Amino acid sequence: MIRNQLITAARQFYQLGWMVGTAGNLSGRKDADSFWITASGKSKGRLTELDFVRVNLAGEMIETPVKNNKPSAETSIHTAIYNLFPEAQACYHVHSVEANLVSKFSQGSFLPLPSIEMLKGLGVWEENPKVNMPVFANHLDVPKIAAEITEKFSQSKPQIPALLILNHGVTVWADNCEKAEHYVEICEYLFRYIVTAYQVGLDYKI
């Protein structure tokens, strides 16, 4: 069931150009102690139930439908999210052009988001809210990214269930797969808003 939901979301994101080639990774909890995640090097537009591995919360592979499957290179980030947020049932990471562009506008460790109604979709129900998306450096050594996420979020929880990796992409998490898919869509809408505002010269302070 979980893998079918991940397959459906991956195809949608692939068609939107957010998971081109073999980019991106999606995961969903199987139980309290493990999750299914897309195997490394798989086209997200043609996934089947065989294109996943099951990993425990220590990041160790414990099941694979196909012998040669390997966990996504970014499994450590998913593991960090599930350990930090026990309520999370799904974690989605996509690579879009807009996500890469807006990371250039970040202010150190955060990206200010536009104060528009779409923020409600990320759980922000305030008038003229000031919301920042956490931003992390993009290290070739992915466990280093995961360690920095763990350190930061252990000290201070984010305002929204999303984070941005510089020149890389957005990661979201939610208590079900459908909600995680919506969070990705909302984040990408916000990124397009920022890029478009910059292009047309609106007085949008980044």
RAWOWO-V202370 format. One record per helix or strand of 3 or more residues. SS is the DSSP state (@ for helix, = for strand). FROM is the first residue (numbers start at 1). TO is the last residue. Records with the same first field share a line. If there is no record, write none. Layout:
SS=FROM-TO ; FROM-TO
//
This chain:
@=2-15 ; 75-84 ; 97-105 ; 117-122 ; 142-155 ; 177-200
==25-31 ; 34-39 ; 52-56 ; 61-64 ; 90-94 ; 110-112 ; 132-136 ; 162-165 ; 169-174
//
